[in-house]
């Protein structure tokens, strides 16, 4: 049986994996030396975030760095930055969540401003938000195109409820 994760490899008895030199087997416990054969899927937004200057500002950079596990074995005189993937993923997720919240609340306020406008204006606003939502889901997540379309369809259904039930300030006072 071939191990699928690093943890499985560490727990697997070496005799079942085939001939491995003892010195080579010792590197199984050195996680900073391992590379992914099949890299983790990352969103376009996450890649842009990693390459942008945001994470390189001197004030922000230490929040997203980490020390290698084996500091003695690594040349510390280089400019290598060991990135904390969990923190970068957390920042990416937080930004996506805040933008998603804005995509839910923004149309409510915009539609309220245009409450007395003709329905084609309101429909145009909703169409714009749906298109923007689809683009954001496509680039900010690892969703496939089909999944992004399904999410946009659900989002469209929610926004269409707002189009069909206008809420004016006089109606809100009666609630």
N, C-alpha and C positions, 0 to 999 in steps of 0.2 A: 504494500500500500504506500503510495506517495503522499507525503504530508502536504497540506494545502496552505498552512499559515506558518509563520515563524515559530509560534508557540507549539504547533504540532511537531515541527522539526526539532525543537529543543527537547521535547518529551519523547520523541521516537528513539527507540534503541538503535544505535548505529549499525548493529549487525544486520538489521533488516533493510537498510538503505544501500547496501553494497559496499564495495571497498572504498573507504575514506581514510586517509592518513590521519593519525592522531593530532598532528599540528594543524591540519586543515579543519578538523572537527572542532578544535578549540575556538575557531572564529565564529562558530554558530552563535556563541553568546555575545559577540561584539556587534550589536545592532547598528551602530553607525557605519560599519563596513558593508552592510548588506544593501543591495539595490533591488528595486522591484523589477521582476522580469515582465510582469504585466502591470504597467503603471495605473495608479488610481485615477479614475475619471474626474476631471476638474472642469468646472464651468468656464466659459470665456471670461466672465466677470472676475472670477478668482484669479485667472492668469493675468488679466490686466491689473488687478490689485497688487499682485506680487511684483510686477514689472514697473509699476508706477513709483513716483517719488514719495508717495504718502508713507509707505513703510520704511523709507530711507531717511526721513527727517531725524536729526540727532535726538530729539526729545521723544519721538515715537518708537524709533528702532529698537531700543532695549526692551520694550514691551513685547516684541515679537521675535526676539532672539532666544536661543537656548545654548547652554554649554554642552559640548559633546560628552557622551558618557565616559569616554576614555581620554580624558584631557592630556594625560602624560604621553600618549602615543601619537599625538597630533602636533604638528608644527604650529605654534600659536603666533608666529611672526608673519603669517599671511593675512590677506584681507578677506578670508573666507568667513561668510556669515552663516551660522547654523540657525535656520529658521524654525520656529515653533509652529508646526503645521496646525496643531489644535487651536492655537490662538488666532492664526490667520483665518482658519475655517470659521471660527466663532465670529470674527469681525465681518467676514463675508456674509454669514448667515444673518447677523444683526442688521446689516445694511439692506439685505434683500427683504427682511421682515419689515423694516421701517418703510421702505419703498412700497411694499405690498399693502401696508396699512394706509399709506397715502393714496394708493390706487383704489382703496375701498371708500375712504372718507372724502377724497377730493371730488369725485363726481356728485356726491350728495350736496356739497356746498355750491359747486358750479351750477348744478341743476336748480338749486333754490334761487340763485341769482337770476337765472333765466326762466323762472317759473311762469311768467306771463308771456313768454315768447311763443311763437308758433311751434307746433310739434316738430316740424322739420329741423328747426334750430336745435332743439333738445335732442333729436335723433342724431344730428351731426356731432354733437358733443359726446354722446354715448358711443358713437362709432369711433371717434378719435380715441377715447379712453380704452375701448376694446382693442384697437390696433396697437396702442402703446403697451397695453397689458401683454398682448401676444409677443411683441418684440422683447419686452423685459423678461418674460418667462423663458423665451428661447435663449437669450444670451446670459441671463443671471443664474440659471440652474443647469443641471445636466439632463433635463427632460428632453426626450425625443420629440420630434415635430408633432407626431400624433398626440402625445401627452400634452404638449403646449396648446394644440388646437382644442383638446378636450377641456383644459383649464380655461381657455378663452371662451368656450361655449358656456361653461358654467358661470363665468364672470358676466357674460352677455345676458344670461337669463336673470341674474340678480339685478343688473342695471336696467333691464327692460321693465322690471317691477317698479323701479323708481320713475320710469317714463310714464307708465300707465296710472300711477297714483300720485298726482301732484300734491305736495304738502306746502301749503302757503302759511304765512305767519298767522292768519286768522284761524286756520284749522288747528294749528299747533296750540293756540291759546285755549281752544275748547277741550283739549286733551288733558 
